Amino acid sequence: MTTIAVAKGDGIGPEIMQAVLNIFNAARVPLQYEFVDMGKWVFDKGYSNGMTPDAQKTIEELGILFKGPMETPKGKGVKSINVTARKTWNTYANKRVFQTLHGVDTVFSKAGIAIDITVVRENIEDTYGGIEHMLTHDVALSRRFITKPGSMQVIKYAFEMARKKGTTRITCGHKANIMKLTDGLFLETFYEVAKEYPDLKADDIIVDDLCMKLVTRPDSFDVVVLTNLQGDIVSDLCAGLVGGLGFAPSANIGDHIAIFEAVHGTAPDIAGRNIANPTALLLSGFAMLRHLGFMESSAIIENALLYTLEQGVRTGDFGDRSKPALNTTEFSDAIISNFGKQPVNHPRPLLTDKEITPTVFKLEENPMMENRENTEETIVGVDMFIESNEQPTEVAEKCLKHTLNLFKLVTISNRGTQIWPKGSMFTNLVNTYACRFESIGDASVTQTDIIELYKRLSADFKICSTELLNMWDGKKAYSLAQGQ
């Protein structure tokens, strides 16, 4: 008997969770449930991360969390509990499987186009760090972190998963044509990992082209791996291809803890009415059962669900409107009544259970991920982000007074576009400039030199932010301004 942590969720969460647990219990899945306190009502009690300390301790001891949809209070400056949970426990790979379900009509199912796409989304980094600052009243800055170790984790998972799935192709979606360092690092890591999997065809596609092709020929893709924000958008797009978020499972996989959840909303307008569709949470439950090795139990219940859908049984949010809709309890009871029946389309094989007890980890310190490479590192300058409503030539004149005979003012940009020493009068400006100072002759400078430059510039400007210009093995580790 395996014990898992269960968080019922907000809104319709408790209803759909109860329906799924009823199905598991009817199938005699050998699970025990430890219910934990998470969600909006926990925020309201003053817990800023949306969970009680006891809940966090229980989840970390058990290693598995099965959760319903949760709401983050608006306008209180708190972070999403869903994102917080994924990041706190480093569930770095978000796996979402999108398959045609017979009985759930879409434009593609009506056209006879079968969809079977697995999106693997990096789950920790990118803009989801939520690291933001107002540099001025007019300018907000968000920092986007893409790391080599973090990219390596999720990409290796994607390749391993693709191999186990029996696919032949894995695709990296990216925007490396624009974000050459961040997305470029992710793409570079993808092809580095690909060398270890010669049996898989590895290719890449720019994310906007990917979106266009997904809505025109979704059957041409199999496994797609992306960074966090792009993966979030693409996975919801794929949900739309198969009927919506009500048919979109989600698994968040880490080295120590895994989270299985419904990613649709809490639907407060229908909460308590027992009419919500539990399918997405049930599909996420199948992923959890397979993760725990309950292969036979998962197949029996999934076949019953597929058979039920094929019969036209539905809740009010989908299906043939000429047929009566069932409520949540009736829908789950219909699935239970169909245990042992086989769907016509794509029945799941009854594999032998291989129960896997989650390993309980007792960590004494935070794991440090570091990609150790022997490189020659030098600092060759700094970008100073300054506040000013003056014209570029006026800003440049003031900056040139403070170069200390160590630096040269190379460029000034505004919102990423160069406006000094050359530019266009048609470029609209905001009151934050990025002034790039490089060392004379590409010689190295010290942080002390940069602090002295900072002090001198601060006599004329408010300095909002700084970034070092690094060189690694003679290669620039920073981007150029648009037009530079």
FIGU-719061 format. One line per 8 residues: number of its first residue (from 1); their letters; for each residue x negated, y negated, z of C-alpha. Coordinates in Angstrom, 2 decimals, padded with zeros to 5 digits, m for minus. Example, Ala and Ser with C-alpha at 12.3 -4.5 7.8 and 13.67 -1.06 7.14 Angstrom:
! FIGU-719061
1> as> m012.30 004.50 007.80 | m013.67 001.06 007.14
! end
This chain:
! FIGU-719061
1> mttiavak> 000.00 000.00 000.00 | m001.45 m003.35 m001.09 | m000.57 m006.58 000.71 | m000.32 m009.80 m001.29 | 000.44 m013.40 m000.36 | 003.75 m014.72 m001.70 | 004.79 m018.37 m001.92 | 008.43 m018.73 m002.95
9> gdgigpei> 008.09 m022.22 m004.40 | 010.40 m025.20 m004.63 | 013.72 m025.76 m006.38 | 014.69 m022.54 m008.16 | 011.52 m020.87 m006.84 | 013.08 m018.91 m003.95 | 015.88 m017.57 m006.20 | 013.68 m016.31 m009.02
17> mqavlnif> 011.08 m014.99 m006.57 | 013.73 m012.98 m004.73 | 015.00 m011.59 m008.04 | 011.50 m010.44 m009.05 | 010.73 m008.92 m005.65 | 014.07 m007.07 m005.80 | 012.96 m005.59 m009.12 | 009.56 m004.60 m007.70
25> naarvplq> 011.19 m003.02 m004.65 | 013.70 m001.11 m006.80 | 010.77 000.26 m008.84 | 009.02 001.21 m005.59 | 005.91 m000.73 m006.40 | 003.56 m000.11 m003.43 | 003.31 m003.74 m002.37 | 003.74 m005.51 000.95
33> yefvdmgk> 004.43 m009.23 001.07 | 002.93 m011.83 003.38 | 004.97 m014.99 002.87 | 002.98 m018.22 003.09 | 004.01 m021.87 003.45 | 003.22 m023.88 000.31 | 005.07 m026.50 m001.70 | 006.69 m029.91 m001.56
41> wvfdkgys> 008.20 m029.43 001.87 | 004.71 m028.70 003.22 | 003.46 m031.96 001.66 | 006.33 m033.72 003.39 | 005.15 m032.37 006.74 | 001.80 m034.14 006.24 | m000.40 m031.43 004.71 | m002.09 m033.31 001.87
49> ngmtpdaq> m003.06 m030.17 m000.07 | 000.47 m028.74 000.00 | m000.32 m025.69 002.11 | m000.69 m024.99 005.81 | m004.06 m023.85 007.23 | m002.50 m020.46 007.99 | m001.40 m020.14 004.37 | m004.91 m020.89 003.12
57> ktieelgi> m006.43 m018.39 005.54 | m003.95 m015.66 004.55 | m004.54 m016.15 000.82 | m008.31 m016.11 001.26 | m008.07 m012.91 003.30 | m005.78 m011.10 000.85 | m007.24 m012.36 m002.43 | m003.92 m012.35 m004.34
65> lfkgpmet> m001.29 m015.10 m004.47 | 002.06 m014.64 m006.24 | 003.79 m018.00 m006.39 | 006.93 m019.63 m007.68 | 007.04 m023.07 m009.31 | 006.05 m025.94 m007.02 | 006.72 m029.66 m007.07 | 004.21 m032.35 m006.25
73> pkgkgvks> 005.78 m035.40 m004.57 | 005.69 m038.46 m006.81 | 004.23 m041.80 m005.82 | 002.44 m040.61 m002.67 | m001.10 m040.40 m004.04 | m001.27 m036.62 m003.55 | m002.72 m034.13 m006.00 | m000.78 m031.37 m007.72
81> invtarkt> m000.66 m028.31 m005.46 | m000.90 m026.09 m008.53 | m004.15 m027.70 m009.65 | m005.44 m027.88 m006.07 | m004.89 m024.16 m005.52 | m006.62 m023.19 m008.77 | m009.61 m025.44 m008.08 | m009.93 m024.68 m004.36
89> wntyankr> m010.31 m020.95 m005.04 | m012.22 m021.33 m008.31 | m009.73 m019.39 m010.41 | m011.67 m020.49 m013.44 | m009.75 m018.63 m016.16 | m006.11 m019.37 m016.89 | m004.80 m016.51 m019.05 | m001.44 m016.96 m020.76
97> vfqtlhgv> m000.02 m014.38 m023.14 | 002.57 m015.44 m025.71 | 004.44 m012.64 m027.46 | 007.58 m012.37 m029.55 | 010.38 m011.04 m027.35 | 013.24 m009.43 m029.25 | 016.46 m010.98 m028.00 | 014.79 m014.39 m027.61
105> dtvfskag> 015.41 m016.07 m030.96 | 012.91 m018.57 m032.38 | 012.30 m019.88 m035.88 | 009.44 m017.39 m036.16 | 011.35 m014.35 m034.95 | 014.12 m015.18 m037.42 | 011.50 m015.36 m040.17 | 010.09 m011.98 m039.16
113> iaiditvv> 006.75 m013.46 m038.01 | 005.47 m011.63 m034.92 | 003.42 m013.66 m032.45 | 000.84 m012.22 m030.06 | m001.52 m014.96 m028.89 | m003.58 m015.04 m025.71 | m004.78 m018.48 m024.62 | m007.64 m018.60 m022.11
121> reniedty> m007.93 m022.07 m020.61 | m010.82 m023.28 m018.45 | m009.14 m024.08 m015.17 | m011.49 m026.11 m012.95 | m013.31 m028.86 m014.83 | m012.60 m031.47 m017.51 | m010.38 m034.43 m016.64 | m008.58 m032.24 m014.08
129> ggiehmlt> m011.20 m033.24 m011.55 | m008.95 m036.27 m011.24 | m012.01 m038.47 m010.65 | m010.76 m041.90 m011.61 | m011.67 m045.49 m010.77 | m010.31 m048.90 m011.67 | m013.40 m050.77 m012.91 | m011.43 m053.98 m013.28
137> hdvalsrr> m007.75 m054.89 m013.12 | m007.58 m054.04 m016.84 | m009.89 m051.03 m017.14 | m009.47 m047.55 m015.69 | m012.19 m044.90 m015.93 | m011.76 m041.12 m015.79 | m014.81 m038.90 m015.53 | m014.79 m035.70 m017.55
145> fitkpgsm> m017.04 m032.93 m016.29 | m017.94 m029.97 m018.52 | m020.66 m027.76 m017.02 | m022.73 m024.96 m018.48 | m022.07 m022.54 m015.56 | m018.33 m023.30 m015.57 | m018.10 m022.86 m019.33 | m020.07 m019.63 m019.10
153> qvikyafe> m017.66 m018.19 m016.52 | m014.48 m018.72 m018.52 | m015.97 m017.87 m021.91 | m017.45 m014.59 m020.66 | m014.07 m013.73 m019.17 | m012.39 m014.48 m022.51 | m014.78 m012.23 m024.43 | m014.42 m009.39 m021.92
161> markkgtt> m010.64 m009.71 m021.98 | m010.61 m009.78 m025.80 | m012.68 m006.60 m025.93 | m010.38 m004.80 m023.46 | m007.34 m005.99 m025.39 | m008.78 m004.36 m028.51 | m008.74 m007.50 m030.59 | m011.30 m008.23 m033.29
169> ritcghka> m011.28 m012.03 m033.23 | m011.81 m014.76 m030.65 | m011.59 m018.47 m031.45 | m012.94 m021.50 m029.59 | m010.74 m024.59 m029.82 | m012.64 m027.84 m029.26 | m013.16 m031.50 m030.14 | m016.95 m031.37 m030.45
177> nimkltdg> m016.82 m033.56 m033.55 | m015.99 m036.49 m031.24 | m017.08 m035.42 m027.73 | m020.45 m034.14 m028.86 | m021.98 m033.64 m025.42 | m019.03 m032.32 m023.39 | m017.12 m030.27 m025.95 | m020.45 m029.71 m027.66
185> lfletfye> m021.75 m027.96 m024.53 | m018.61 m025.79 m024.34 | m018.92 m024.81 m028.02 | m022.65 m024.14 m027.72 | m021.99 m021.86 m024.73 | m019.26 m020.05 m026.70 | m021.68 m019.07 m029.45 | m024.38 m018.21 m026.92
193> vakeypdl> m022.00 m015.73 m025.26 | m020.78 m014.48 m028.66 | m024.22 m012.99 m029.34 | m023.53 m010.44 m026.58 | m020.32 m009.27 m028.33 | m021.26 m008.42 m031.93 | m018.10 m006.29 m032.25 | m015.93 m009.42 m032.03
201> kaddiivd> m015.60 m012.02 m034.75 | m016.25 m015.37 m033.06 | m015.23 m018.60 m034.78 | m014.22 m022.11 m033.82 | m011.66 m024.71 m034.86 | m011.10 m028.39 m034.05 | m008.17 m028.58 m031.65 | m005.92 m030.81 m033.76
209> dlcmklvt> m006.36 m028.45 m036.72 | m005.64 m025.56 m034.34 | m002.33 m027.14 m033.31 | m001.28 m027.65 m036.92 | m002.11 m024.05 m037.82 | m000.36 m022.69 m034.72 | 002.94 m024.23 m035.76 | 002.57 m023.09 m039.38
217> rpdsfdvv> 000.86 m019.69 m039.11 | 000.77 m018.61 m035.44 | 000.29 m014.96 m036.44 | m003.20 m015.81 m037.69 | m004.59 m016.24 m034.15 | m005.27 m013.69 m031.44 | m007.43 m014.93 m028.52 | m008.17 m018.66 m028.19
225> vltnlqgd> m010.41 m020.16 m025.49 | m010.38 m023.90 m024.73 | m011.39 m026.53 m022.21 | m008.91 m027.48 m019.50 | m006.86 m030.37 m020.91 | m006.84 m029.05 m024.47 | m005.97 m025.59 m023.14 | m003.08 m027.02 m021.12
233> ivsdlcag> m001.59 m028.69 m024.18 | m002.16 m025.76 m026.55 | m000.75 m023.20 m024.10 | 002.48 m025.19 m023.74 | 002.64 m025.50 m027.52 | 002.35 m021.72 m027.76 | 005.11 m021.32 m025.18 | 007.35 m023.26 m027.53
241> lvgglgfa> 006.59 m020.78 m030.29 | 008.06 m017.85 m028.31 | 011.06 m019.51 m026.67 | 009.73 m021.96 m024.08 | 008.12 m021.96 m020.65 | 010.83 m019.60 m019.39 | 009.01 m016.83 m021.30 | 005.42 m017.87 m020.58
249> psanigdh> 003.48 m015.93 m017.92 | 000.38 m017.32 m016.24 | m002.55 m015.65 m014.49 | m005.37 m017.59 m012.84 | m008.42 m015.38 m012.42 | m011.46 m016.02 m010.24 | m014.26 m013.91 m008.84 | m012.68 m013.77 m005.38
257> iaifeavh> m009.03 m014.82 m005.65 | m006.36 m014.54 m008.35 | m003.10 m016.50 m008.64 | m000.08 m015.33 m010.64 | 002.65 m017.90 m011.12 | 005.51 m019.32 m013.13 | 004.35 m022.53 m014.79 | 007.76 m023.98 m015.65
265> gtapdiag> 009.37 m026.66 m013.54 | 011.32 m026.35 m010.30 | 014.62 m027.33 m012.02 | 016.12 m029.04 m008.94 | 019.34 m029.75 m010.89 | 020.25 m026.04 m010.85 | 018.53 m025.01 m007.59 | 020.72 m022.97 m005.29
273> rnianpta> 023.20 m022.05 m008.03 | 021.72 m018.60 m008.79 | 021.64 m019.23 m012.56 | 017.89 m019.62 m013.20 | 015.97 m017.36 m015.58 | 013.36 m015.26 m013.68 | 011.63 m013.91 m016.82 | 008.48 m016.07 m016.73
281> lllsgfam> 007.78 m015.15 m013.10 | 008.50 m011.49 m013.86 | 006.08 m011.56 m016.81 | 003.45 m013.11 m014.52 | 004.22 m010.31 m012.07 | 003.35 m007.73 m014.76 | m000.06 m009.35 m015.14 | m000.51 m009.12 m011.36
289> lrhlgfme> 000.51 m005.45 m011.26 | m001.97 m004.60 m014.00 | m004.65 m006.61 m012.20 | m004.00 m004.45 m009.13 | m004.05 m001.23 m011.16 | m000.30 m000.49 m011.00 | m000.18 000.32 m014.71 | 002.76 002.73 m014.64
297> ssaiiena> 004.96 000.53 m012.47 | 004.23 m002.45 m014.72 | 005.09 m000.49 m017.88 | 008.36 000.90 m016.46 | 009.61 m002.54 m015.45 | 008.37 m004.26 m018.61 | 010.04 m001.67 m020.83 | 013.26 m002.20 m018.89
305> llytleqg> 012.98 m005.97 m019.40 | 012.30 m005.58 m023.13 | 015.21 m003.14 m023.49 | 017.49 m005.51 m021.59 | 016.55 m008.42 m023.86 | 017.08 m006.28 m026.96 | 020.63 m005.56 m025.78 | 021.38 m009.26 m025.86
313> vrtgdfgd> 021.57 m009.60 m022.07 | 020.75 m013.17 m021.16 | 020.80 m015.98 m018.66 | 022.33 m019.29 m019.63 | 019.17 m020.87 m021.07 | 018.70 m018.59 m024.10 | 020.24 m015.96 m026.34 | 023.44 m015.53 m028.28
321> rskpalnt> 025.88 m018.14 m026.97 | 028.82 m015.98 m028.02 | 027.86 m013.50 m025.29 | 028.49 m014.30 m021.61 | 025.53 m015.44 m019.56 | 024.52 m013.59 m016.42 | 023.38 m015.26 m013.24 | 019.94 m014.63 m011.75
329> tefsdaii> 021.00 m011.70 m009.59 | 023.04 m010.05 m012.36 | 020.14 m010.39 m014.80 | 017.68 m008.75 m012.38 | 020.22 m006.01 m011.63 | 020.56 m005.36 m015.37 | 016.81 m004.84 m015.62 | 016.87 m002.45 m012.67
337> snfgkqpv> 019.70 m000.47 m014.27 | 017.55 m000.01 m017.37 | 014.55 001.58 m015.64 | 013.41 004.54 m017.73 | 014.77 003.20 m021.01 | 012.51 002.41 m023.96 | 012.81 m000.69 m026.14 | 012.83 m000.21 m029.90
345> nhprpllt> 010.12 m002.82 m030.41 | 006.68 m002.44 m028.89 | 007.34 m000.16 m025.90 | 004.59 m000.28 m023.29 | 002.69 003.00 m022.78 | 003.07 004.65 m019.36 | m000.55 004.60 m018.21 | m001.71 006.22 m015.00
353> dkeitptv> m001.97 003.97 m011.96 | m005.46 003.03 m010.88 | m004.74 001.13 m007.70 | m007.37 m001.50 m007.11 | m007.50 m002.90 m003.60 | m008.60 m006.56 m003.74 | m012.02 m007.00 m002.22 | m011.98 m009.21 000.85
361> fkleenpm> m014.95 m011.57 000.66 | m016.48 m013.16 003.75 | m018.43 m016.08 002.37 | m020.88 m017.84 004.65 | m021.54 m020.76 002.30 | m020.18 m022.25 m000.91 | m021.50 m020.46 m004.01 | m023.85 m022.71 m005.96
369> menrente> m023.74 m022.27 m009.73 | m026.85 m023.59 m011.43 | m028.24 m023.00 m014.88 | m031.96 m023.04 m014.18 | m033.98 m023.98 m017.22 | m037.56 m025.18 m017.31 | m037.22 m028.52 m019.03 | m039.20 m031.72 m018.94
377> etivgvdm> m036.90 m034.40 m017.57 | m037.51 m038.11 m017.85 | m035.35 m041.20 m017.22 | m035.64 m043.59 m020.16 | m033.04 m046.18 m019.28 | m029.60 m046.93 m017.90 | m026.11 m047.93 m018.98 | m024.82 m050.78 m016.85
385> fiesneqp> m021.04 m051.23 m016.96 | m020.40 m054.87 m016.11 | m017.29 m057.00 m015.73 | m017.12 m060.09 m017.91 | m014.62 m061.99 m020.04 | m017.38 m063.79 m021.96 | m018.27 m063.20 m025.59 | m020.88 m060.52 m026.45
393> tevaekcl> m023.63 m063.03 m027.29 | m023.17 m064.75 m023.92 | m023.33 m061.40 m022.10 | m026.47 m060.47 m024.06 | m028.19 m063.77 m023.25 | m027.71 m063.19 m019.53 | m028.81 m059.55 m019.73 | m031.99 m060.43 m021.65
401> khtlnlfk> m033.15 m062.60 m018.73 | m033.47 m059.56 m016.46 | m035.33 m056.90 m018.44 | m038.41 m056.97 m016.12 | m040.77 m056.29 m019.03 | m039.81 m052.62 m018.50 | m036.56 m052.48 m020.42 | m035.15 m053.61 m023.73
409> lvtisnrg> m031.48 m054.37 m024.24 | m030.57 m051.98 m027.05 | m026.82 m052.33 m027.45 | m023.68 m053.65 m025.83 | m020.43 m051.81 m026.40 | m016.82 m052.35 m025.43 | m014.49 m049.34 m025.09 | m017.20 m047.27 m026.80
417> tqiwpkgs> m017.62 m049.53 m029.86 | m020.83 m051.49 m030.42 | m020.29 m055.25 m030.46 | m023.94 m056.40 m030.03 | m026.47 m056.83 m031.66 | m024.08 m056.23 m034.54 | m020.36 m055.72 m034.70 | m017.18 m057.32 m035.97
425> mftnlvnt> m015.08 m060.25 m034.87 | m012.05 m058.03 m035.50 | m012.95 m055.73 m032.58 | m010.63 m056.47 m029.65 | m012.37 m056.61 m026.29 | m011.52 m055.83 m022.68 | m013.38 m057.23 m019.70 | m015.77 m054.30 m019.20
433> yacrfesi> m018.97 m054.06 m021.24 | m021.45 m051.20 m021.36 | m024.93 m052.70 m021.57 | m027.59 m050.17 m022.54 | m031.11 m050.80 m021.32 | m033.79 m048.46 m022.62 | m037.41 m048.34 m021.49 | m039.96 m049.99 m023.77
441> gdasvtqt> m041.63 m047.41 m026.00 | m039.43 m044.62 m024.58 | m041.67 m044.52 m021.51 | m040.23 m043.07 m018.33 | m038.85 m045.36 m015.66 | m037.99 m044.66 m012.05 | m034.76 m045.01 m010.15 | m036.49 m047.80 m008.21
449> diielykr> m036.99 m049.70 m011.48 | m033.31 m049.28 m012.25 | m032.27 m050.44 m008.80 | m034.35 m053.58 m009.31 | m032.65 m054.15 m012.67 | m029.29 m053.64 m010.94 | m030.17 m056.26 m008.32 | m031.18 m058.81 m010.94
457> lsadfkic> m028.10 m058.25 m013.10 | m025.83 m058.52 m010.09 | m026.76 m062.20 m009.84 | m024.75 m062.78 m013.03 | m022.27 m059.92 m013.16 | m020.15 m057.61 m011.09 | m021.59 m054.17 m011.94 | m018.75 m051.64 m012.03
465> stellnmw> m020.67 m048.43 m012.70 | m024.01 m047.08 m013.89 | m025.23 m044.01 m015.77 | m028.84 m042.89 m016.16 | m030.19 m042.23 m019.64 | m032.00 m038.90 m019.41 | m034.31 m037.17 m021.89 | m034.74 m033.39 m021.66
473> dgkkaysl> m037.64 m031.93 m023.64 | m037.67 m035.06 m025.78 | m033.96 m034.80 m026.60 | m031.50 m037.57 m025.73 | m028.95 m036.42 m023.14 | m026.54 m039.27 m023.84 | m024.27 m040.35 m026.66 | m024.54 m043.37 m028.92
481> aqgq> m021.95 m046.12 m029.12 | m019.51 m046.07 m032.04 | m021.24 m047.99 m034.82 | m024.68 m047.95 m033.14
! end
